[in-house]
């Protein structure tokens, strides 16, 4: 599942991104309200963690703009403010939940999971089927035909990025940002290692290298 964090406190945003990535989510981070609205409008996210006090555009306006456009992505609002009026305003603009700083990370994760479960009751199936490849993004299980393929957490996360954008070219940078995190400073060739492992486990022809651009998971005709 893909999450978007819109938070201008960079240390907090990085901490949340690392923690949620460790929980198995693909996480994008932006620090500006206008950029946050653009990402939320253009991207396909399962949940947005949205700060209220942001440069460019505040969280209330982002939330109300998304709702006015018909975007029903779950939104968990974060704020340093405290008071019934602020909470009411946040919920009135369409937020699904509200958390006041400072907060427990454990509580935030619990709120995120609760919102995702709630959305899952009426949302699309988490099972992606491409030919004889079946990927259950909720149970984190992969099947090739009738046989289940065992993947590590990182292998699954790389595959998930390709499956969610099947038929499209996904750059190495995109995979690094979503699977490791936006501040990863290790060897970018680590992506090639995981793609190679996925090819060995799932079939060499499944993932095509697009020279100079990235990787594409082939969609069966």
Buried (B, 14 or more C-beta within 10 A) or exposed (E): BBBBBBBBBEEBBBEBBBBBBEBEBBBBBBBBBBBBBEBBEEEEBBBBBBBBBBEBBBBBBBBBBBBEEEBEBBBBBBBEBEEEEBBEBBBEBBBBBBBBBEEEEEEBBEBBEBBBEEBBEEEEEBEBEBEEBBBBBEEBBBBBEEEEBEBEEBBBBBBBBBBBBBEEBBBBEBBBBBBBBBEBEEEEEBBEEBBEBBBEBBBEEBBEEEEEEBBBBBEEE
